[in-house]
């Protein structure tokens, strides 16, 4: 497995595979300053376990809904050990997720209501399609 490999022994393709992303994603993260670009050793860039850890962190933070700018700030905060700001960013993300969940719940309830109306078998246009302006 990739994790058990020696430090700085991963090629970009192995790093990408270990993080569940494509090589171009690694390069994109490097351009955004989220991942370091190592110097070439014998013409090949080598990555280590810390690079893999950071890549996995980036992916997890994205899954939690953080933007790339917020992730960059979190990485910088980690280096400076600013827990208060990291906690604040997490709190703000939770608030945004709560808002989104509420919106999605309302949308789900409205769609369920329309689906029940459509299932009644009445003549005329389907309420679902009509609600979307079709």
C-alpha positions in Angstrom: 0.0 0.0 0.0 1.1 3.6 -0.6 1.2 4.5 3.1 3.9 2.0 3.9 6.3 3.3 1.3 9.5 5.0 2.4 9.6 8.8 2.8 9.9 10.7 -0.4 9.5 7.7 -2.6 6.1 8.4 -4.2 5.9 9.5 -7.8 3.1 12.0 -8.6 1.0 9.1 -10.0 1.3 7.1 -6.8 0.6 10.2 -4.7 -2.5 10.8 -6.8 -3.7 7.2 -6.5 -3.1 7.2 -2.7 -5.2 10.3 -2.4 -7.9 9.1 -4.8 -7.4 11.9 -7.3 -5.9 12.4 -10.7 -2.4 13.7 -11.5 -3.9 16.9 -12.8 -5.6 17.5 -9.5 -2.2 17.3 -7.7 -0.8 19.9 -10.2 -3.8 22.1 -9.6 -3.4 21.9 -5.8 0.3 22.8 -6.3 -0.6 25.9 -8.4 -3.1 26.9 -5.7 -0.4 26.6 -3.0 -2.1 23.7 -1.2 0.6 21.2 -2.0 4.4 21.7 -2.3 6.2 21.0 -5.5 9.2 19.0 -4.6 12.5 19.4 -6.5 13.4 16.8 -9.0 15.6 13.9 -8.0 17.1 12.2 -11.0 14.6 13.9 -13.2 11.6 12.7 -11.1 9.7 14.6 -8.4 9.3 12.5 -5.3 6.6 12.9 -2.7 6.5 11.6 0.9 4.0 10.6 3.6 3.4 14.2 4.6 2.4 15.1 1.1 -0.1 12.2 1.1 -1.4 13.2 4.5 -2.0 16.8 3.3 -3.6 15.6 0.1 -6.0 13.4 2.1 -6.7 16.4 4.4 -7.6 18.6 1.4 -10.0 16.0 0.1 -11.7 15.6 3.5 -12.0 19.3 3.9 -13.5 19.6 0.5 -16.0 16.9 1.4 -16.9 18.9 4.4 -17.7 21.8 2.1 -14.7 24.0 2.7 -13.5 26.1 -0.3 -9.9 25.9 -1.5 -9.2 29.3 0.0 -10.5 28.1 3.4 -8.5 24.9 3.1 -5.4 27.0 2.4 -6.1 29.0 5.5 -6.6 25.9 7.6 -3.3 24.5 6.4 -1.6 27.8 7.3 -3.4 27.8 10.7 -2.1 24.3 11.3 1.5 25.5 10.8 0.9 28.3 13.3 -1.3 26.3 15.7 -4.1 28.8 15.7 -6.8 26.6 17.1 -9.2 29.5 17.7 -9.4 30.5 14.0 -9.6 26.9 12.9 -12.5 26.4 15.3 -14.2 29.6 14.0 -13.8 28.3 10.4 -15.4 25.0 11.4 -18.2 26.8 13.2 -18.9 28.9 10.1 -18.9 25.8 7.9 -21.3 24.0 10.3 -23.7 27.0 10.1 -23.5 27.0 6.3 -24.2 23.2 6.2 -27.1 23.6 8.6 -28.6 26.3 6.3 -28.1 24.1 3.2 -29.6 21.1 5.0 -32.7 23.2 5.9 -33.0 24.3 2.3 -32.7 20.8 1.0 -35.2 19.5 3.5 -37.8 22.1 2.3 -37.1 21.2 -1.3 -37.5 17.5 -0.5 -40.9 18.2 1.3 -42.1 20.2 -1.6 -41.1 17.5 -4.1 -42.8 14.8 -2.0 -46.0 16.8 -2.0 -45.8 17.2 -5.8 -45.1 13.5 -6.3 -48.2 12.6 -4.2 -50.3 15.0 -6.3 -49.0 13.5 -9.5 -49.7 10.0 -8.3 -53.4 10.6 -7.8 -54.0 10.0 -11.4 -56.0 13.1 -12.2 -56.3 14.4 -15.7 -54.2 17.3 -16.9 -50.6 18.3 -16.6 -48.4 16.7 -14.0 -48.0 19.0 -11.0 -44.3 18.2 -10.9 -43.7 19.3 -14.4 -46.1 22.3 -14.0 -44.1 23.5 -10.9 -41.0 23.5 -13.0 -42.7 25.6 -15.7 -42.9 22.8 -18.3 
